[in-house]
Amino acid sequence: MSMLRHTWFMTMRQARNLAREPIWIVLLLVQPMVWLVLYGQLFKNVTRLGGFGTGSYITFLAPAIVVSTAWSSVGWYLLLLLGLSALTATWATWTFRAYQRSL
């Protein structure tokens, strides 16, 4: 039961963060659509080679884009869990201080 509560807490926390910065919602929805349009048009004639099992490259590509988007989200979440965001913030602080000293 504790795991479900923690999962719910983290889900609501992430939902609040997304609500505060709605541009991320737009980007999360637009990026896969751009990939579908770009790669769908770029490789639409590849299905003529055979072996695809479908006549449309978009139906071949769509599951891969869904999996890629999911893995990307999981990767960012793991970075946050591992505390690498703190490392990035520390690196940014060092860089900024070095920049200030150079002025």
C-alpha positions in Angstrom: 0.0 0.0 0.0 2.9 2.3 0.8 4.2 2.0 -2.8 0.8 3.0 -4.3 0.7 6.1 -2.0 4.2 7.1 -3.0 3.4 6.5 -6.7 0.3 8.7 -6.4 2.2 11.4 -4.6 4.9 11.5 -7.2 2.3 11.5 -10.0 0.5 14.4 -8.5 3.8 16.2 -7.9 4.7 15.9 -11.5 1.2 17.0 -12.6 1.5 20.1 -10.5 4.9 20.9 -12.1 3.5 20.4 -15.6 0.5 22.7 -14.7 2.9 25.4 -13.6 4.8 25.3 -16.9 2.3 24.3 -19.6 4.9 24.7 -22.4 6.2 21.2 -21.4 2.7 19.7 -22.1 2.8 21.3 -25.5 6.3 20.1 -26.2 5.5 16.5 -25.0 2.6 16.4 -27.4 4.1 18.2 -30.4 7.5 16.5 -30.6 6.2 13.0 -31.5 3.8 14.6 -34.0 6.7 16.4 -35.7 8.6 13.1 -35.8 5.6 11.3 -37.4 5.2 14.0 -40.1 8.9 14.4 -40.8 9.9 10.7 -40.9 6.6 9.7 -42.4 7.1 11.9 -45.4 10.9 11.3 -45.6 10.6 7.5 -45.7 7.2 7.0 -47.2 8.6 5.2 -50.2 10.6 2.7 -48.1 7.5 0.5 -47.8 7.8 -0.4 -51.5 10.9 -2.4 -50.7 8.8 -5.0 -48.9 9.0 -6.8 -45.6 7.1 -4.1 -43.7 3.7 -5.9 -43.5 1.9 -2.6 -44.0 1.5 -0.1 -46.8 2.1 3.0 -44.6 5.4 3.9 -43.0 3.5 5.9 -40.4 1.8 2.8 -39.0 5.2 1.1 -38.9 6.8 4.1 -37.2 4.2 5.1 -34.7 4.9 2.3 -32.1 8.6 3.2 -32.2 7.9 6.8 -31.5 5.6 5.9 -28.6 8.3 3.7 -27.1 11.0 6.3 -27.7 9.0 9.0 -26.0 8.3 6.8 -23.0 12.0 5.8 -22.6 13.0 9.4 -22.9 10.6 10.3 -20.1 11.8 7.5 -17.9 15.4 8.5 -18.5 14.7 12.1 -17.3 12.9 10.8 -14.3 15.8 8.5 -13.4 18.2 11.4 -13.7 16.0 13.3 -11.2 15.9 10.3 -8.8 19.6 9.9 -8.9 20.1 13.5 -8.0 21.9 14.4 -11.2 19.8 17.5 -11.4 21.6 18.7 -8.3 24.9 18.0 -10.0 23.8 20.0 -13.0 22.8 22.9 -10.8 26.2 22.8 -9.1 28.0 22.7 -12.4 25.9 25.7 -13.6 26.9 27.6 -10.4 30.6 26.8 -10.9 30.4 27.9 -14.5 28.6 31.2 -13.6 31.2 31.9 -10.9 34.0 31.3 -13.3 32.3 33.6 -15.8 32.0 36.3 -13.1 35.7 36.0 -12.2 36.7 36.4 -15.8 34.9 39.8 -16.1 
